[in-house]
Amino acid sequence: MRDNLVEIRGLHFAYGNRPILKGIDLTARRGQVIAIMGSSGCGKTTLLRLIGGSVRPTQGSVEVDGQSLTGLDQDGLYRLRRRMGMLFQFGALFTDMSVFDNVAFQLREHTNLPEPMIRDLVLMKLNAVGLRGAHGLMPAELSGGMARRVALARAIALDPMLIMYDEPFAGLDPISLGVTGNLIRRLTDTLGLTSIVVTHDVQESLKMVDYVYFISDGVVEARGTAAEIKSSGLPFVHQFVHGEEDGPVPFHYPAEPYGVDLGLNHA
């Protein structure tokens, strides 16, 4: 068994004539929590879509568990995806299904397990995220943090080898945010899976990740452990980590001098 579950080499991707990723190299080892950070629109979520095989790279390779995604046919890709879990930004629960049925959905869809066994497995997954008692509730009855935890229980329903998280901390209060971060770390360690987290929440993420990749302008601007990222002297990383207004990412959108727009002087 390879130590690296995900290996990305020389990855390029473009939407039409608009390049998004311009030569990404990334490795995710088994049992690790990997964070992918960067400004909005830099290609973080696109990278998750490439790892999941939803889109194909323009150039370069994506390997998951030793299998090249570009070399898989549709059946092979679906088999590989069954070993992946995905937590979407706002949970994406089925609104007309109960909490129980949301988590049971994958088990019913992809296995032939008897209903009593599915029941035990669903309650086990909900217990792991602290929501066994909420199994009869509907998504509309859940708080944002609870909905995110139900979505996490659904993501681990089939005991995946890899879970991808798209902004798991977005819109959460401080308590729910801390609970979600601890759950990601604990489930990764307990289940021996690999977690890839796309996030803007620097402080919470750096508490629980093993390795960080910073993406800027389609390339990996920086990489390292949480301690290395915190102490980085690279201007972009420093600005991002400390939330500074100006730096490589400017506050002001490019424009003529203010006086010119006001008609006070000439360009």
N, C-alpha and C positions, 0 to 999 in steps of 0.2 A: 504493500500500500504506500502510495506517495505521501510525503509530508505535506505537499502543497495541494490543496483541494482545487483552488482556482489559479490559473496562470494566464496572464494576458501579456502579449508581446507585440510591440509595434502597431498598436491598434489605432486605426484611422476610421472616422465615420463622418458623413455629411448628410444633411437634409437637402437634396437637390444640389445646388451650387454653393450652399452655405456650409463650410466645414465646422464641425462641432468638436471632434477629438482629433488630435494631430500627432499621434505617436505615443500612446499611453502604454507604459509597462507597469504591471501590478501583480502582486502575489498575495494570496490569502492562505495561510497555513491552517491545517486542521486544528480545531479547538480554540481558535483565536477570534476575538472581536476586532474587526477592521473598520475604521471610520474613513469615509470619503467626504472631504469638506471643500468648500469653495463658494464663490459668489453665485447668486442666482443666474441661471442660464449658462453655466460653464460646462454642462454636460454630465452632471452627477447621475441624474435619473436615467439619462440615455445609457450610461454605463451599466446600470442595473438591467435595463432592457436587453442590452447586448449579452450580458451574462446569462439571462434567462432565455435567450434565443428568440425574443420577440422581433428583433431586427438583426440584420446581418452586417458585419463590418465592411467598410469600403476596402480596407486593407489591413493585414495583420491577423493575429490568431487569438481565439478565446478557447481555453481548455478548462473543463470542469470534470474533476475526478478522472483525469487522464484522457478524456474524450474531447475531440475537437468539434465544436458546435457546427462549424461550417461543413464538416464531413458527414453530419447526421441527416438521415432522411426524416420525414415527418413522424413516423412511428418511433424512431430512435430518440428524437427530440422530446416527444411526449413521455417516453419512459424515463428520460433523465429529469424532466420537469417534475415528475411525481416524487422525486427525491429532494425537491426544493420547496421552501416555503416563502411566502411573500406577505409582508405587512405593509399595506398601503397607507398613504399619508393620513387619512382620516378613518381608517378601519375598513371601509367599504363592506360593511355587513349587509346581508340581505334583509331589507327592512320589513318584509312580510313573514320572516321566519323568526322563531324564538331563539334565544341564546343557545339553547341545547341543539336545535336543528341547524344553526349556523355552523357549529363545531362538527356536528355529525355529517354535514353535507359531503365532505371529501371522503369520509369513510364509506358512506353509502354509494358514492359515485365510483370509487376506485377499488373497492374490495367487495368480497362476497361474505363478509363476516355476518353472523346472525345478530339480530337486533339486541338481544341481551348483552352480547359482548360489546357492541357499539355503545350501548348505554354506559357500561363500565368504563370504557375508554374515554368517552366524552366527559364523564364526571371526573376522571383522573386528570385530564388536561385542564378542565376548569379549576380543579383544586390546586393545580400547579400555579395558576395565576390568581388564586385567592377568590374565585367567583363561583364555586360550586353551588352556593346558596342562591345564585341569581339565574340558574339554568332555565327557569320558567318565564323570565322577563322577555319583553320585546325590545329591540334596539332603541325605540323611541323613549323607553323608560330608563335608559342608561345615561350616565354622565359621560363626558368626553373621555376621561381616563378609563372608565369601566369599558367603554366600547373598544378602546385600544387594546385592553387586556383580553377581551373576548376574541378580537381579531388575532391576537398572539396565540391564544389557545387553538384557534382554527389553523394557524400557520404550522403548529407543531403536531397536528392531528395524525399525520402519517409518518411521524418520526423522521423528519428530513435530515439530510446531511448538511444542508446549507439553508440559512434563512437570510433574506434580504429585507432591509427596513428602509422605507422611503419617508424621511422626516418623521420618525416615531415620536418626537417630543413636541411637535407643532401644536400650539393651542392648549397645552396642558398647564394646570396650576402647579406650583412648586412641589406639592406633595405627590401628585400624580406623576410629575416628571421624574422625581426621585424613585418612585416605585417602579416606573417603566424601565429606567436605567438599570436598577438592581435586578429586575426580572431578566433583562437581556443578558446581563453578565452571568446570573445564576443558571439560567437555562442552557447557556452555551457551555458552561463548565459541567453541569449535571448530565446533560444529554450527549456531551462530546461532539457537538456540532460546530459549524463555522458560521459566524454572523458578519454580514457586511452592512454597515449602517451609513446611509446618506443623511447628513444632518448639518444644520447651521448652529446648533447649540454646543458651543465650544466647551464651556465649563462643565456641563453635565457629561459630555462625551469623554472628555479627558480623564474623568474619574474611573471609567470602566473599560476603556479600549486597550488593546495590546499594541496597535500600530495605526498610524494615521497617514493618509495620502491627501495632500492639498493640490487641487486642480485649479489652474488659472489659464485662461486663453487657450484651452484645449490641450494643455500639457501638464505633467506632474511638476508643479513648482517646488514642492518640498515633500519629504517623507521622513518618518521617524517614530520613535516611541512618544508617549505622552510627555515625558520629561524633556525629550529633545525638542518637541514642538513648542512647549512652554518657554524654553530658553532660546528659541531660534532668533537669530539676528537678521533673517531675511525680511526686507521691508513689508512684503505682502503678507507673510505669515504673522509678523508682529502686529500689523494693523488689524488683521482678522481676529487674532486671539484676544487683543485688548480692546476691540471695538472702537478704534479711533476713527474720527470723522474724515481726516485727510491722509493721503498716502498714495501708494501706487493706484488704489481705487479712489478717484477724486470725488469730492462732494458735489462739485459743480460740473454739469454737463458742458462739453466744449461749446464756447460761444465767443462772439466778438467782445472786445472790452466793454464794460458796462457803460462807460461814458459815450461810446459810439451809439449804442442802442438808445440812450437818452438824448442824443443829438447835441451833446455838450462839447464833443471834439471830433476830430476826423481820424479814420483808421490810419 
